[in-house]
């Protein structure tokens, strides 16, 4: 499992990331992320699904989860490759 790979590119329905081994992967929504701290009513460690991705000038990247947008830095992507 690789936490928080580097984000290269995003559109509303996918996210292009770089794995720590240099491998480029495209994640399509919905994809699973883990809460790194208690946030949005979820306890730390909870897994939730990202329905859409939005590029944002202030937060860089927002995840659409459960009908609301949240900054990406509250969550981690775990890759199983």
C-alpha positions in Angstrom: 0.0 0.0 0.0 1.3 3.4 -1.0 0.0 6.4 0.8 -0.5 9.7 -1.0 1.1 9.3 -4.4 2.0 12.6 -6.2 -0.9 14.0 -8.3 -0.1 14.9 -11.9 -3.4 15.7 -13.5 -7.1 15.5 -12.6 -10.4 15.8 -14.4 -13.8 15.4 -12.7 -13.8 11.6 -13.2 -10.2 10.6 -12.9 -6.9 11.4 -11.2 -3.4 10.8 -12.7 -0.9 10.0 -9.9 2.7 8.9 -9.6 3.4 5.9 -7.4 6.6 6.2 -5.3 8.3 3.6 -7.6 7.8 6.1 -10.5 4.8 4.3 -12.0 2.0 6.5 -13.5 -1.5 5.4 -12.7 -4.9 6.8 -13.6 -7.5 6.3 -10.9 -11.1 6.5 -12.1 -14.0 7.6 -9.8 -15.3 6.3 -7.6 -12.0 5.5 -5.9 -11.4 4.7 -2.2 -9.5 7.0 0.2 -8.9 6.9 3.9 -9.5 9.7 6.4 -6.2 10.7 8.0 -8.0 12.5 10.9 -11.5 12.9 12.1 -13.2 15.1 9.6 -16.6 15.5 7.9 -18.3 13.3 10.5 -15.9 10.4 9.8 -13.5 9.1 12.4 -9.8 8.8 11.5 -9.1 5.6 9.5 -12.5 5.5 7.9 -12.6 4.6 4.2 -14.8 6.6 1.9 -15.3 6.8 -1.9 -14.5 9.9 -4.0 -17.3 10.4 -6.6 -15.6 13.3 -8.4 -12.4 15.5 -8.4 -12.3 19.3 -8.7 -9.2 21.4 -9.3 -9.3 24.4 -6.9 -7.0 27.5 -6.8 -6.9 27.6 -3.0 -7.0 23.9 -2.0 -5.4 22.6 -5.2 -7.7 19.6 -5.3 -11.1 18.8 -3.9 -12.8 15.4 -3.5 -16.5 15.1 -3.9 -17.6 12.7 -1.2 -21.1 12.1 0.1 -22.5 15.1 -1.8 -19.9 17.6 -0.5 -16.5 18.8 -1.5 -13.5 18.3 0.8 -9.8 19.2 0.4 -7.6 16.3 -0.6 -5.2 16.7 2.3 -7.6 15.2 4.8 -7.4 11.9 3.0 -4.9 9.4 1.7 -5.0 7.2 -1.4 -3.8 3.7 -0.8 -2.7 1.8 -3.9 -2.5 -1.9 -4.0 -0.1 -2.7 -6.8 
